[in-house]
Amino acid sequence: MSPTERLSELVRACFTGLWIESHEHEDALAEVAMLCRSEGWRLATWDIEEGLRLQGQDSSADTGTNDPLAAIRALSAFATSDQPALLVLVNFHRFLQSGEVVQALAKQIAHGKQNRTFVVILSPIVQVPAELDKQFVVIEHDLPGREQLAEIARGIATERDELPAPTEFDRVIDAAKGLTRYEAEGAFSLSLVRHGKLRADVLWEQKSQMLKKSGLISLHRGNETFAEIGGLDALKAFCLRAMRRQGEPQQLRENQVLRQQVAAQLSGVQAVLDGLLVDRPRRNILRRSK
């Protein structure tokens, strides 16, 4: 189910507190606007820079200021008797440390069940306050898929010989998976500037930068091969089959023999790693004599 279909389903079921987790705000807003136009729903958006804006109007609505409280309270004025009204609050997680804002949201979400008004927070992270935890439903906005990435690549590489051969182009798209539209556009453009054509190694370089910013893991791309690793034949075979796509992932998961072999070898690896750990010295307790 796509995020748009999920949103439509939740609005029809009258879930009045919705949180869209997305790094692609422009795409998410465009999809919400398209849904509202097709369904005949009213839509307003708010951010700290442009204030409150109504769908189909070029000028900002007169809210007095760009105050987040004013935006929440203005939602009741958009309600109609027969159609839902959605207010999308962009990057609103920044304002949820305020007790007044949290209370206003709680009140508006509760009233929205009667007048069919919906609060939609659009944010790259999910940080729901404890007071609102049970009132919001989270929708994940997907990153660009293969078809979208291929479309982005063809939109960037428009000159002759900038697009690689089909096999290499598939490698480029594989390397771009997991990037946002903005990151993919930047990586494709950098590849054209550096090499005059799209290359997968530039995508991997950008992806390693993304992982470095997360601070969780690092990406190493060396020249080592599985042939240089002794043993673990079942584990290496599993990884190679997955990377070469010699079978669907579901078929790999359902291969019980291979799963048992991989599990046994992983257990052996864990045992070796455990043996490398240094035991902490035990506390020498001076016990009372009995």
KAKAGI-V338896 format. One record per residue. N is the residue number from 0. PHI is phi in radians with two decimals (* if undefined). OMEGA is omega as a letter, one per 40 degrees, with the letter a starting at -180 (* if undefined). BURIAL is + if it has 24 or more other ideal C-beta (glycine too) atoms within 12 Angstrom, else -. Layout:
n:N phi:PHI omega:OMEGA burial:BURIAL
n:N phi:PHI omega:OMEGA burial:BURIAL
This chain:
n:0 phi:* omega:a burial:-
n:1 phi:-1.29 omega:i burial:-
n:2 phi:-1.01 omega:i burial:+
n:3 phi:-1.15 omega:i burial:+
n:4 phi:-1.13 omega:i burial:-
n:5 phi:-1.10 omega:i burial:+
n:6 phi:-1.11 omega:i burial:+
n:7 phi:-1.05 omega:a burial:+
n:8 phi:-1.11 omega:a burial:-
n:9 phi:-1.22 omega:i burial:+
n:10 phi:-1.14 omega:i burial:+
n:11 phi:-1.12 omega:i burial:-
n:12 phi:-1.46 omega:i burial:-
n:13 phi:1.14 omega:i burial:-
n:14 phi:-1.47 omega:a burial:+
n:15 phi:-1.54 omega:i burial:+
n:16 phi:-2.06 omega:a burial:+
n:17 phi:-2.22 omega:a burial:+
n:18 phi:-2.22 omega:i burial:+
n:19 phi:-1.72 omega:i burial:+
n:20 phi:-1.60 omega:a burial:+
n:21 phi:-2.75 omega:i burial:+
n:22 phi:-1.66 omega:a burial:+
n:23 phi:-1.86 omega:a burial:+
n:24 phi:-1.12 omega:a burial:+
n:25 phi:-1.10 omega:i burial:-
n:26 phi:-1.14 omega:a burial:+
n:27 phi:-1.11 omega:i burial:+
n:28 phi:-1.12 omega:i burial:+
n:29 phi:-1.13 omega:i burial:-
n:30 phi:-1.20 omega:i burial:+
n:31 phi:-1.14 omega:i burial:+
n:32 phi:-1.10 omega:i burial:+
n:33 phi:-1.13 omega:i burial:-
n:34 phi:-1.10 omega:a burial:+
n:35 phi:-1.15 omega:i burial:+
n:36 phi:-1.14 omega:a burial:-
n:37 phi:-1.20 omega:a burial:-
n:38 phi:-1.66 omega:a burial:+
n:39 phi:1.34 omega:i burial:-
n:40 phi:-1.57 omega:i burial:+
n:41 phi:-1.47 omega:a burial:+
n:42 phi:-2.41 omega:i burial:+
n:43 phi:-2.30 omega:i burial:+
n:44 phi:-2.16 omega:i burial:+
n:45 phi:-2.45 omega:i burial:+
n:46 phi:-2.52 omega:a burial:+
n:47 phi:-1.17 omega:a burial:-
n:48 phi:-1.45 omega:a burial:-
n:49 phi:-1.82 omega:a burial:-
n:50 phi:1.29 omega:a burial:+
n:51 phi:-1.58 omega:a burial:+
n:52 phi:-2.31 omega:i burial:+
n:53 phi:-1.72 omega:i burial:+
n:54 phi:-1.05 omega:i burial:+
n:55 phi:1.54 omega:i burial:-
n:56 phi:-2.06 omega:a burial:-
n:57 phi:-1.43 omega:a burial:-
n:58 phi:-1.63 omega:i burial:-
n:59 phi:-1.23 omega:i burial:-
n:60 phi:-1.19 omega:a burial:+
n:61 phi:-1.44 omega:i burial:-
n:62 phi:-1.90 omega:i burial:+
n:63 phi:1.53 omega:i burial:-
n:64 phi:-2.50 omega:i burial:-
n:65 phi:-1.60 omega:a burial:-
n:66 phi:-1.23 omega:i burial:-
n:67 phi:-1.06 omega:i burial:+
n:68 phi:-1.12 omega:i burial:+
n:69 phi:-1.11 omega:i burial:+
n:70 phi:-1.13 omega:i burial:+
n:71 phi:-1.10 omega:a burial:+
n:72 phi:-1.22 omega:i burial:+
n:73 phi:-1.28 omega:a burial:+
n:74 phi:-1.08 omega:a burial:+
n:75 phi:-1.06 omega:a burial:+
n:76 phi:-1.26 omega:a burial:-
n:77 phi:-1.51 omega:a burial:+
n:78 phi:-1.14 omega:i burial:+
n:79 phi:-2.13 omega:a burial:-
n:80 phi:-1.28 omega:a burial:-
n:81 phi:-2.12 omega:a burial:-
n:82 phi:-2.13 omega:i burial:-
n:83 phi:-1.16 omega:i burial:+
n:84 phi:-2.22 omega:a burial:+
n:85 phi:-1.94 omega:i burial:+
n:86 phi:-2.04 omega:i burial:+
n:87 phi:-1.70 omega:a burial:+
n:88 phi:-1.82 omega:a burial:+
n:89 phi:-1.49 omega:a burial:+
n:90 phi:0.94 omega:a burial:+
n:91 phi:-1.35 omega:i burial:+
n:92 phi:-1.08 omega:i burial:+
n:93 phi:-1.21 omega:a burial:-
n:94 phi:-1.88 omega:a burial:+
n:95 phi:-1.50 omega:i burial:+
n:96 phi:-1.46 omega:a burial:-
n:97 phi:-1.50 omega:i burial:-
n:98 phi:-1.12 omega:i burial:-
n:99 phi:-1.13 omega:a burial:-
n:100 phi:-1.16 omega:i burial:+
n:101 phi:-1.06 omega:a burial:+
n:102 phi:-1.17 omega:i burial:-
n:103 phi:-1.14 omega:i burial:+
n:104 phi:-1.12 omega:i burial:+
n:105 phi:-1.05 omega:i burial:+
n:106 phi:-1.17 omega:a burial:+
n:107 phi:-1.19 omega:i burial:+
n:108 phi:-1.12 omega:i burial:+
n:109 phi:-1.15 omega:i burial:-
n:110 phi:-1.22 omega:a burial:+
n:111 phi:-1.12 omega:i burial:+
n:112 phi:-1.16 omega:i burial:-
n:113 phi:-1.56 omega:a burial:-
n:114 phi:-1.77 omega:i burial:+
n:115 phi:0.97 omega:i burial:+
n:116 phi:-1.95 omega:a burial:+
n:117 phi:-2.21 omega:i burial:+
n:118 phi:-1.66 omega:a burial:+
n:119 phi:-2.13 omega:i burial:+
n:120 phi:-1.66 omega:i burial:+
n:121 phi:-1.90 omega:a burial:+
n:122 phi:-2.66 omega:i burial:+
n:123 phi:-1.32 omega:i burial:+
n:124 phi:-2.33 omega:i burial:-
n:125 phi:-1.86 omega:i burial:+
n:126 phi:-2.33 omega:a burial:-
n:127 phi:-1.49 omega:i burial:+
n:128 phi:-1.08 omega:a burial:+
n:129 phi:-1.02 omega:a burial:-
n:130 phi:-1.16 omega:a burial:-
n:131 phi:-1.97 omega:a burial:+
n:132 phi:-1.03 omega:a burial:-
n:133 phi:-1.52 omega:a burial:-
n:134 phi:-1.81 omega:a burial:+
n:135 phi:-1.98 omega:i burial:+
n:136 phi:-1.96 omega:a burial:+
n:137 phi:-1.64 omega:i burial:+
n:138 phi:-2.06 omega:i burial:+
n:139 phi:-1.58 omega:i burial:-
n:140 phi:-1.57 omega:a burial:+
n:141 phi:-1.16 omega:i burial:+
n:142 phi:-1.25 omega:i burial:+
n:143 phi:-1.00 omega:i burial:+
n:144 phi:-1.50 omega:a burial:-
n:145 phi:-1.06 omega:a burial:-
n:146 phi:-1.12 omega:i burial:-
n:147 phi:-1.16 omega:i burial:-
n:148 phi:-1.12 omega:i burial:+
n:149 phi:-1.12 omega:i burial:+
n:150 phi:-1.13 omega:i burial:-
n:151 phi:-1.10 omega:a burial:+
n:152 phi:-1.07 omega:a burial:+
n:153 phi:-1.21 omega:i burial:-
n:154 phi:-1.28 omega:i burial:-
n:155 phi:-1.51 omega:a burial:+
n:156 phi:-1.56 omega:a burial:+
n:157 phi:-1.78 omega:a burial:-
n:158 phi:-1.56 omega:a burial:-
n:159 phi:-1.14 omega:i burial:-
n:160 phi:1.18 omega:i burial:-
n:161 phi:-1.41 omega:i burial:-
n:162 phi:-1.52 omega:i burial:+
n:163 phi:-1.31 omega:i burial:+
n:164 phi:-1.10 omega:a burial:-
n:165 phi:-0.93 omega:a burial:-
n:166 phi:-1.13 omega:i burial:-
n:167 phi:-1.18 omega:i burial:-
n:168 phi:-1.11 omega:i burial:+
n:169 phi:-1.09 omega:i burial:-
n:170 phi:-1.13 omega:i burial:-
n:171 phi:-1.10 omega:a burial:+
n:172 phi:-1.16 omega:i burial:+
n:173 phi:-1.06 omega:a burial:-
n:174 phi:-1.18 omega:a burial:+
n:175 phi:-1.45 omega:a burial:+
n:176 phi:-1.09 omega:a burial:+
n:177 phi:1.70 omega:i burial:+
n:178 phi:-1.60 omega:i burial:+
n:179 phi:-1.31 omega:i burial:+
n:180 phi:-1.03 omega:a burial:+
n:181 phi:-1.10 omega:a burial:-
n:182 phi:-1.16 omega:i burial:+
n:183 phi:-1.15 omega:i burial:+
n:184 phi:-1.04 omega:i burial:+
n:185 phi:-1.12 omega:a burial:+
n:186 phi:-1.17 omega:i burial:+
n:187 phi:-1.10 omega:a burial:+
n:188 phi:-1.12 omega:i burial:+
n:189 phi:-1.10 omega:i burial:+
n:190 phi:-1.11 omega:i burial:+
n:191 phi:-1.17 omega:i burial:+
n:192 phi:-1.15 omega:a burial:-
n:193 phi:-1.41 omega:a burial:-
n:194 phi:-2.13 omega:a burial:-
n:195 phi:1.38 omega:i burial:-
n:196 phi:-2.77 omega:i burial:+
n:197 phi:-1.37 omega:i burial:+
n:198 phi:-2.35 omega:a burial:+
n:199 phi:-1.23 omega:a burial:+
n:200 phi:-1.13 omega:i burial:-
n:201 phi:-1.20 omega:i burial:+
n:202 phi:-1.10 omega:i burial:+
n:203 phi:-1.14 omega:i burial:+
n:204 phi:-1.10 omega:i burial:+
n:205 phi:-1.14 omega:i burial:+
n:206 phi:-1.18 omega:i burial:+
n:207 phi:-1.13 omega:i burial:-
n:208 phi:-1.14 omega:i burial:-
n:209 phi:-1.11 omega:i burial:+
n:210 phi:-1.18 omega:i burial:-
n:211 phi:-1.12 omega:i burial:-
n:212 phi:-1.17 omega:i burial:-
n:213 phi:-1.21 omega:i burial:-
n:214 phi:1.27 omega:a burial:-
n:215 phi:-1.68 omega:a burial:-
n:216 phi:-2.42 omega:i burial:-
n:217 phi:-2.18 omega:a burial:-
n:218 phi:-1.93 omega:i burial:-
n:219 phi:-1.97 omega:i burial:-
n:220 phi:-2.06 omega:a burial:-
n:221 phi:-1.90 omega:a burial:-
n:222 phi:-1.82 omega:a burial:-
n:223 phi:-1.19 omega:i burial:-
n:224 phi:-2.20 omega:i burial:-
n:225 phi:-1.11 omega:a burial:-
n:226 phi:-1.11 omega:a burial:-
n:227 phi:-1.48 omega:i burial:-
n:228 phi:-1.80 omega:a burial:-
n:229 phi:-1.39 omega:i burial:-
n:230 phi:1.27 omega:i burial:-
n:231 phi:0.95 omega:a burial:-
n:232 phi:-1.07 omega:a burial:-
n:233 phi:-1.13 omega:i burial:+
n:234 phi:-1.14 omega:i burial:+
n:235 phi:-1.14 omega:i burial:-
n:236 phi:-1.11 omega:i burial:-
n:237 phi:-1.08 omega:a burial:+
n:238 phi:-1.12 omega:a burial:-
n:239 phi:-1.14 omega:i burial:-
n:240 phi:-1.14 omega:i burial:-
n:241 phi:-1.16 omega:a burial:-
n:242 phi:-1.25 omega:a burial:-
n:243 phi:-1.53 omega:i burial:-
n:244 phi:1.08 omega:i burial:-
n:245 phi:-1.53 omega:a burial:-
n:246 phi:2.27 omega:i burial:-
n:247 phi:-1.28 omega:i burial:-
n:248 phi:-0.97 omega:a burial:-
n:249 phi:-1.13 omega:i burial:-
n:250 phi:-1.16 omega:i burial:-
n:251 phi:-1.13 omega:a burial:+
n:252 phi:-1.18 omega:a burial:-
n:253 phi:-1.53 omega:i burial:-
n:254 phi:-1.36 omega:a burial:-
n:255 phi:-1.14 omega:a burial:-
n:256 phi:-1.10 omega:a burial:-
n:257 phi:-1.13 omega:i burial:+
n:258 phi:-1.09 omega:i burial:-
n:259 phi:-1.14 omega:i burial:-
n:260 phi:-1.13 omega:i burial:-
n:261 phi:-1.12 omega:a burial:+
n:262 phi:-1.09 omega:a burial:-
n:263 phi:-1.14 omega:a burial:-
n:264 phi:-1.28 omega:i burial:+
n:265 phi:-1.15 omega:i burial:-
n:266 phi:-1.11 omega:i burial:-
n:267 phi:-1.13 omega:i burial:-
n:268 phi:-1.09 omega:i burial:-
n:269 phi:-1.10 omega:i burial:-
n:270 phi:-1.12 omega:i burial:-
n:271 phi:-1.12 omega:i burial:-
n:272 phi:-1.11 omega:i burial:-
n:273 phi:-1.10 omega:i burial:-
n:274 phi:-1.22 omega:i burial:-
n:275 phi:-1.43 omega:a burial:-
n:276 phi:-1.26 omega:i burial:-
n:277 phi:-1.58 omega:i burial:-
n:278 phi:-1.18 omega:i burial:-
n:279 phi:-1.25 omega:i burial:-
n:280 phi:-1.09 omega:a burial:-
n:281 phi:-1.38 omega:i burial:-
n:282 phi:-1.26 omega:i burial:-
n:283 phi:-1.53 omega:a burial:-
n:284 phi:-1.62 omega:i burial:-
n:285 phi:-1.59 omega:a burial:-
n:286 phi:-1.52 omega:i burial:-
n:287 phi:-1.25 omega:i burial:-
n:288 phi:-1.27 omega:a burial:-
n:289 phi:-1.49 omega:* burial:-
